[in-house]
Amino acid sequence: MANDFRFQDGVAVITGAASGIGTGLARKALSLNMRVVLADIQAEALNAFAKTLTGEVLAVPTDVSDPAAVEALAQRAWDTYGGVDLLFNNAGVMATGFIWEIEPERWQRSFGVNVFGILNGIRSFVPRMLKAGTPAHIVNTSSIGGFLPSPMMAPYSTTKFAVVGLTESLHGEMQILQAPIGVSLLAPGPVKTGIFDDPFGATVPPAAQQLVDILRTMLATQGLTPDEFAERVFTGINRGEFWLIPQPESLDALLRQRVENILAGRNPELPQL
Ligand SMILES: NC(=O)c1ccc[n+]([C@@H]2O[C@H](COP(=O)([O-])OP(=O)(O)OC[C@H]3O[C@@H](n4cnc5c(N)ncnc54)[C@H](O)[C@@H]3O)[C@@H](O)[C@H]2O)c1
């Protein structure tokens, strides 16, 4: 894919770009000679990361849960580069614990970042892309957890399920309009990132500690690096894949089992980790 990426030399916007998957996407976009707009709520980490990069980079500290901030991000991208070809709605947060013990503020933050963050991206970027009328692509990040719900991380499960529905709707609406805007639902499996280190300093409740320890170990031992992961993501975008599932081995068998259980009316079983 080295020299035939559809949006080679174009402009990419990446939210949640100060850490993890966002950093891999940024490096990959720059390697394709794209100009890159990086957004993250962690301003210091974002600016520090931007300094490590070579190429045309604009860092815009942004809280994606704030519609005005995302609108300002879009305006900044258009003012600076005249358009956006590729939008990664990538920012996301994890929250664990028993449903009834997780503070309402954490529930709200989960929906604010994981769902409204993406909605804000759609609201600010899609009208501008439609007006431009040129080919563009939007990647919304869910998770394999958006297909396979898990106890002890309900804010994550519910928001990532919502992202699947939101993104399929967006794809359908682009088809209705016959717009030149492609859409992908990105569902990562394990990637070595800081997803279990809450950027707002929230700690893991004791009831969820064992699960989080297992998942942290899974990321460390089985996870792709952000750069390996980004390589697969860009290949999928180039192929125009809606279902962007770079690690199907983490999803397929379990999803098939889930759907068969639902169709057969079998009650859910506890996920085996
Ligand atoms: N790492 C995995 O194994 C994995 C698996 C499935 C899905 N994902 C998803 O991939 C995406 C990227 O996560 P990651 O694994 O790189 O985690 P990460 O924690 O390393 O990076 C997420 C980034 O999002 C930023 N962020 C959080 N709230 C924000 C806000 N309000 N506004 C702007 N930025 C904000 C954080 O500051 C952080 O830099 C997330 O949506 C996550 O749910 C990750």
The ligand as a Gaussian input file, in Angstrom:
#p B3LYP/6-31G(d) Opt

LIG

0 1
 N       -6.251000      -0.639000      23.125000
 C       -7.159000      -1.555000      22.851000
 O       -6.906000      -2.756000      23.031000
 C       -8.490000      -1.135000      22.310000
 C       -9.397000      -2.151000      21.997000
 C      -10.650000      -1.803000      21.490000
 C      -10.959000      -0.468000      21.266000
 N      -10.051000       0.501000      21.570000
 C      -10.438000       1.897000      21.308000
 O       -9.427000       2.565000      20.593000
 C       -9.516000       3.972000      20.848000
 C       -8.135000       4.504000      21.210000
 O       -7.803000       4.013000      22.492000
 P       -6.325000       3.555000      22.926000
 O       -6.392000       2.113000      23.171000
 O       -5.316000       4.121000      22.018000
 O       -6.267000       4.231000      24.379000
 P       -5.377000       5.429000      24.961000
 O       -5.929000       5.682000      26.325000
 O       -3.939000       5.083000      24.837000
 O       -5.721000       6.661000      24.006000
 C       -6.959000       7.313000      24.054000
 C       -6.733000       8.805000      23.950000
 O       -8.032000       9.459000      23.990000
 C       -7.855000      10.664000      24.701000
 N       -9.117000      11.196000      25.227000
 C       -9.849000      10.760000      26.286000
 N      -10.898000      11.578000      26.488000
 C      -10.827000      12.540000      25.539000
 C      -11.625000      13.656000      25.248000
 N      -12.700000      13.981000      25.996000
 N      -11.281000      14.440000      24.186000
 C      -10.190000      14.142000      23.447000
 N       -9.383000      13.097000      23.689000
 C       -9.703000      12.302000      24.728000
 C       -6.906000      10.296000      25.839000
 O       -6.329000      11.444000      26.402000
 C       -5.923000       9.376000      25.121000
 O       -4.821000      10.116000      24.633000
 C      -10.556000       4.137000      21.952000
 O      -11.793000       4.510000      21.383000
 C      -10.634000       2.748000      22.547000
 O      -11.876000       2.496000      23.171000
 C       -8.831000       0.194000      22.100000

